[in-house]
Amino acid sequence: MPHSTASAPMLSDGLVEEDGVLPDAPDQIPDPAKEEGNISLIDVALQSEESTGEAPRTDVKLEDLFNDVHEDEDDEFSGSGVLNCNESSPLEAPIKLAPSAKYTDPEVMLAFYQRLFPFRYLFQWLNHSIKPSNDFAHREFAFTLQNDAYLRYQSFATGDLLRKDILRLNPSRFEIGPVYTVNPRDRKTLRKSTAFRPMTKELVFDIDLTDYDEIRTCCSKANICHKCWSFVTMAIKVVDAALREDFGFQHIMWVYSGRRGAHAWISDKRARNMDDQKRKALAGYLEVIKGGAQSGKKVNLKRPLHPHLARSLDILKEHFQHDILEDQDPWAEPVKAERLLQLLPDKVLNDSLRKKWDAAPGRSSVSKWADIDALAKTGASKTLDRRALLEAKQDIVLEYTYPRLDVEVSKKQIHLLKSPFVIHPGTGRVCVPIDIKRLTKFDPLGVPTVTELLGEIDAFDEQAIKEEGDVKKTQDYEKTSLRPYVDYFRTYVAGLLRGEKGLKRDREEEDAMEF
């Protein structure tokens, strides 16, 4: 899945040239109605310098951030608290949409940001505290505007200022970058350019179903279905287990990309502080599938298997029979069956299998997989090494089930990644977090679209008025099917903040003991 890096073509003040559109941005189809309201590149550059969202000093009073914020995280995340940053002020009346409104319409995006986007929890997640700090103030944000202009190096002291600028610019999406040594907006004032460098950023991983196109048979390119989504489910299980059990990370959030994949955000302090070399090493630890579509054997492992690989094989073999052999039927075509034979170690056995399959056109992959052991047991090959056959079959299971990660996303701190809860421009679906405890229940095709959510708010309000209820007591997101995802995000952030507070307390105790 394409993502932005620091190498994007830039204009001054962080603005990308018009032809430097993000690879996965929506196609640039001329739209007269849209072009009429376009913001010029010069206007955007000027606005970015004069923006009300420009990050001021970080000694902002806590009460200026959110009126209802308390220093106790338990109060912070109580169900009775009202989120000011999701409310509509008198100057910001809720937007009424036409019945024919589409998710690509700017007014739809503006209504979503105004009424549903969880800015407060996003701030606390990236800031690692409810009190403003440089973890947020020195963080880079990048906006893709409605005219496809790309605005980089934006920064904000608080979540409220981020919200105000997003409501002003109304981007079609925005991305999150690293925390820098200085405020990204001040980078041009430094005498030495080397003084501006990334310090910390969440460790991230990207799973994209287009990387599975050579083995998935149900869909291809940007299309997905429930059958091929199982590849993402398998990948999440394997990577999540490795991150928790092998590296001890605890604060891992998986986020649906909005169409054909998922992203992992690891927020543990140890992960955030990893330099590029450590990130590259960790990504290499998880990389097993090597080689392009035209290469030969893609899995070449030493025996005995590393504990991570042995655990992964145990996880994946449960999926292989149903999700691969039955649902994908990967060797139904003769050319694909020939690929399977190339992965087996014995020529005589291969010739026997080929003869059997040629005599039975249309034989299923389930049957062909069973034929391997059945013919091996008959002694068709006197030179067969049964140990080598077992290992070859294990490698085949891994080649067709093991995660295919876009490791370049994970290797560098400067890599930008799409924010959770933005709208995917191609589907209109919200990039929602995935509850790892209910992973197999997650339905990517059932994730709500922005127009569905805004319609749910209207329906809720109309029903409440009929029943003479008080609509204002219920936050807008609570009126919609987005609620469980926001609640999950809130709970995840609360756990992260507790963990950060515990780390701070441990450091203070260590300092006291040293003194």
GIHU-V20694 format. One record per pair of residues at least 24 apart in sequence whose C-alpha atoms are under 6 Angstrom apart, sorted by the first residue. I is the first residue (numbers start at 1). J is the second residue. D is the distance in Angstrom with one decimal. If there is no record, write none. Layout:
BEGIN
i/j/d
I/J/D
I/J/D
END
This chain:
BEGIN
i/j/d
1/208/5.4
4/416/5.3
5/415/4.8
5/416/5.9
14/151/5.5
14/152/4.5
14/153/5.7
15/150/5.6
15/151/4.5
16/150/5.0
18/149/5.8
26/425/5.8
38/147/5.8
53/156/5.9
53/161/5.0
53/165/5.2
54/156/5.9
55/155/5.8
55/156/4.2
55/157/4.8
58/157/5.9
86/115/5.5
103/428/5.4
103/451/5.8
110/170/5.8
116/477/5.3
120/159/6.0
123/159/4.9
125/493/5.5
128/497/5.8
129/497/5.9
138/179/5.2
138/180/5.5
138/182/5.9
138/183/4.4
139/178/5.6
139/179/4.2
140/177/4.9
140/178/5.9
141/175/5.7
141/176/4.9
141/177/5.9
142/174/5.5
142/175/5.1
143/171/5.9
143/174/4.4
144/171/5.4
144/172/5.8
144/173/5.5
144/174/5.9
145/171/4.2
145/172/5.6
146/171/5.8
146/172/5.5
153/184/5.3
173/422/5.8
175/416/5.9
175/417/5.2
175/418/4.2
175/419/5.1
176/416/5.4
176/417/5.5
176/419/5.9
177/416/4.6
178/414/5.9
200/272/5.1
200/273/5.1
201/272/4.7
201/413/5.9
202/266/5.4
202/267/5.2
202/272/4.6
203/265/6.0
203/266/5.1
203/271/5.6
204/264/5.2
204/265/4.8
204/410/5.3
205/263/5.5
205/264/4.9
205/410/5.5
206/263/4.7
206/405/6.0
206/406/5.6
207/261/5.3
207/262/5.3
207/405/5.3
208/261/4.5
209/260/5.6
209/261/5.9
217/328/5.5
235/403/4.5
238/312/5.7
254/433/5.7
254/434/5.4
255/432/5.6
255/433/4.1
255/434/5.5
256/431/5.1
256/432/5.5
257/431/5.2
258/424/5.1
258/429/5.3
258/430/5.9
258/431/4.8
276/411/5.8
276/412/5.1
279/411/5.0
280/411/4.6
283/407/5.9
299/395/5.8
325/365/5.5
325/366/5.3
329/365/5.1
331/365/5.3
332/364/5.7
332/365/5.8
344/392/6.0
348/381/5.5
349/381/5.7
453/480/5.8
456/480/5.5
END
